[in-house]
Amino acid sequence: MIALQQSNRDKLPAQLKQENRGLYRFFLTDTIEIDGRKNFVIRFREVNYKKPDKKRKYNGAIYIDTETYGIKK
């Protein structure tokens, strides 16, 4: 889902908008190097205490540049 949204780089992904932050849990899982720069890997999943109906739709990862804190991928 995030990959499809990256074609429009001027907009913030829906998962990161202020009004949607309570709908997801975010976890810092790793630090990797992309294009010679370190990036945080932040995974997210939907907050749902019921049985999830479409598990893949609401899970994903965001890559954040450690120097600028911009969304890399």
C-alpha positions as CSV (number, residue, x, y, z in Angstrom):
1,M,0.0,0.0,0.0
2,I,2.8,2.4,0.9
3,A,4.6,1.5,-2.4
4,L,1.6,2.5,-4.4
5,Q,1.4,5.8,-2.7
6,Q,5.0,6.7,-3.4
7,S,4.2,7.8,-6.9
8,N,2.8,11.0,-5.3
9,R,5.8,11.9,-3.1
10,D,4.5,15.4,-2.1
11,K,1.8,13.8,0.0
12,L,2.1,12.1,3.4
13,P,0.9,8.5,3.5
14,A,-2.5,8.0,5.2
15,Q,-0.9,5.9,7.9
16,L,1.2,8.8,9.1
17,K,-1.5,11.5,9.1
18,Q,-2.2,12.9,12.6
19,E,-5.8,11.8,12.6
20,N,-4.9,8.2,11.8
21,R,-2.0,7.7,14.2
22,G,-4.2,6.2,16.8
23,L,-5.3,3.5,14.4
24,Y,-1.8,1.9,14.0
25,R,1.0,0.7,16.3
26,F,4.5,1.6,15.2
27,F,7.7,-0.4,16.0
28,L,11.3,0.5,15.3
29,T,12.6,-2.8,14.1
30,D,15.9,-2.2,12.3
31,T,18.5,0.2,10.9
32,I,19.6,-0.5,7.4
33,E,21.7,1.3,4.8
34,I,20.1,2.5,1.5
35,D,22.1,4.5,-1.0
36,G,25.0,4.9,1.4
37,R,22.8,6.4,4.2
38,K,21.4,4.9,7.4
39,N,17.6,4.5,7.6
40,F,15.3,3.4,10.4
41,V,12.9,0.7,9.5
42,I,9.6,1.3,11.3
43,R,6.9,-1.4,10.9
44,F,3.3,-0.7,11.6
45,R,0.1,-2.7,12.1
46,E,-3.5,-1.9,12.7
47,V,-4.7,-1.6,16.2
48,N,-7.5,-4.2,16.1
49,Y,-8.4,-6.4,19.1
50,K,-10.9,-8.3,17.0
51,K,-9.8,-10.9,14.4
52,P,-8.4,-8.9,11.4
53,D,-10.2,-9.4,8.2
54,K,-7.5,-8.3,5.8
55,K,-4.2,-8.7,7.7
56,R,-1.9,-7.6,4.8
57,K,-3.8,-4.5,4.0
58,Y,-3.1,-2.8,7.4
59,N,0.5,-3.9,7.9
60,G,3.7,-2.4,6.4
61,A,7.0,-0.7,6.8
62,I,8.3,2.8,6.5
63,Y,11.9,3.7,5.9
64,I,13.1,7.0,7.5
65,D,16.4,8.7,6.8
66,T,18.4,9.1,10.0
67,E,19.9,12.4,9.0
68,T,16.9,14.3,7.7
69,Y,14.1,12.3,9.2
70,G,12.4,12.3,5.8
71,I,10.5,9.3,4.4
72,K,12.8,7.4,2.2
73,K,10.6,4.6,1.1
